[in-house]
Amino acid sequence: MSLLMFSRLRALPRLAPLLTNSPCALSTSAVRKDIDSAAKYVGAGAATVGVAGSGAGIGNVFGSLVIGYARNPSLKQQLFQYAILGFALSEAMGLFCLTMGFLILFAF
């Protein structure tokens, strides 16, 4: 390597404070924080919308249980097991959505 390249590499640390303290970076920092917090709230709200889908899914599962039991009462035990499985899966998806909303708000 030539001596000229070494002199350029030694000059970089002296230029670093000039590049990081630009007035443009200072004027946009407050705006950037506001945009980041707004995006955080919008993302958490969008993630929490899935809880409503979970509620609709649970209503659908138990509505189907009532209809199935009315059509064939002898399958009561098997239909109830399927309904509990559907309830658990639907509720798990809602809890995952709620957990993601809390993670977006408080962890990031």
N, C-alpha and C positions, 0 to 999 in steps of 0.2 A: 504494500500500500504506500501511497505517496505521502509526503509530509503535508501536502495541501488537504488531503482527506482528514488527517488527524487534527489539523487546526480547525476544520469545520465541525468535527465532532465535539471538540472542546468548547466551541462557541454556542452550542445548543443549550446547555444549562443556563447560560447568561440570558438567552432569549426567552426562556420559559416564563418568567414573571411578567414579561411584556405581553405575552400571548394570553395568559389566564386572567389578567386584570383588565380586560377590555370593557369599556363603558356599556357596550351592547349587552354583555352577559349580566351586568348588574341591573340594568333596567328591566330585563325580562324575567328575572328570577321570581318576583312576586306574582307575575302573571302566570308563569309556568307552574307555580305551586297551586294557584287557584284552578288552573285547567286540570292538573293532576288530581286534585281533590274532587272536582266535579266529575271527572271520568271515573273515579273510584266509586262515587255514590251512584252514578248511572249503571255501572257494572254490577254493583251489589243489588240494585233494584231489579235489573234484568235477570240476575241469577235467582232471585227470590220469587220471580213469577212462576217458576216451576212448582212451587208449593200449591198453587191453585190447581195445576194439572193433577197433582197427587190427590187432592180432595175430590176432583171430578172422577178420577180413576177408582177411588174407594167407593164412591157412590154407585158407579157403574158395576163394580164387582158385587156389592150386596144387593143391588137391584136385580142383577141376573140370578143371584142366589134365591131370591124370593120367587121370581118367575119359574126357575127350574124346580123349586120345591112345590110350587102350585101345580106344575104339570105332572110331576112324578114324586110323590111323597116317600116312596120306598128308597130313594137314593139320597135321603136326608144326610146321612153321615159322610158319604163321599162328596156330595156337593159342598158341605160345610168345610171339609178339608181343603177343597179347591179354593173356596172363598177366603179362607185364612191365608193360604199361600198367595193369592192375588192381592190381599190386603197388605201382607208383609212386603211384597215386591213394590207395590205402589207407594207405600209409606217410606220405604228405603230411598226411592228416587226423590221424594219430597225432602227427606232429611239430607240427602246429598246436595240438593239445590240450596237448602238453607245453610248448610255447612260452607259451601262455596261462597255464599254471600257474606258470611261472617269472616271467612279467610280474606276475601277481597277488602273488607272494611278494616280489619284489625291486624292482618299479617303483612300486607303489602303496602 
